[in-house]
């Protein structure tokens, strides 16, 4: 079967969607499928087209022409990117005889020409475009006229392009509700959550010498991730316990100054928190294995991939989030998040119980073989039905 993905980056693994495409591509290629990946390339990135062979399967990584980084929240820059993407998606889909194309919401408009080839268009959730961008533009540009105009354009784009896919794949029930209300009549919808490599992300016995309770979050240090809320929840939950520490791990968003986290700590008078910047993806499992609790405060419909990876490592999850998963404690009430985090900090046996439960649920429902097997089953059904 010939399957194509469109992704922001391949070599640089900039986010959860990039990692999803990379891991699923390898999984499919190892099973004899031909996978084509179209990625964007900026002028400061050193990466070239390549073919990665796995027996009868292959991953063909192809890049759009090198280009400058466009200004954030600029409709002209986004339109140009979509035009270039559409051109190369059509060219590749035609030459490689692609059966199915999997893209995210932001790139849906670029699939319009591919539809004329009879290729099935699949939209995967995981980061709802309108919800994410509307929050980001308000956080970074303020609630001014330009921000409202940009959000108006995004809403129109979102409502129109969500009618294009033949299949919608939300990652949880909250996304399912949203995407189901936007899809066209006749389009199929299946909820398939994030998959995780349970052999790589697994629990590790904690050192008996470890006397501090380590709480962490993995993700961009960005306005939409609400670092100020995370620190306030940590501060209130750990009050009176001197053996706690908090780590924020992830790349710095361009909208923040380099010393943002330190200034935030200083304003809140918190000394036991640290920003570690980005950790290489190969080292992420080893970092998570040293943590005791994972705190996420994104307040979105989607559930981040890093949250699932943390649960796979047997780390209890406390999430201030609309989207929910069975393996952790999810709520939209800050007081409940504080109480749960406080209980996990102070009750070792409860922490151990939640750790075992998280790993058990991940092994049962979220392993790559289970999740990616669902994708393969869906792709085969689409191929069979033409």
Beta strands, then each sheet from edge to edge (+ up, - down):
strand 1: 2-7
strand 2: 34-39
strand 3: 50-54
strand 4: 57-63
strand 5: 100-103
strand 6: 120-124
strand 7: 167-169
strand 8: 188-189
strand 9: 213-218
strand 10: 244-249
strand 11: 273-275
strand 12: 293-296
strand 13: 316-320
strand 14: 329-331
sheet 1: 3+ 4- 2- 1- 5- 6- 7- 8-
sheet 2: 11+ 10+ 9+ 12+ 13+ 14+
end
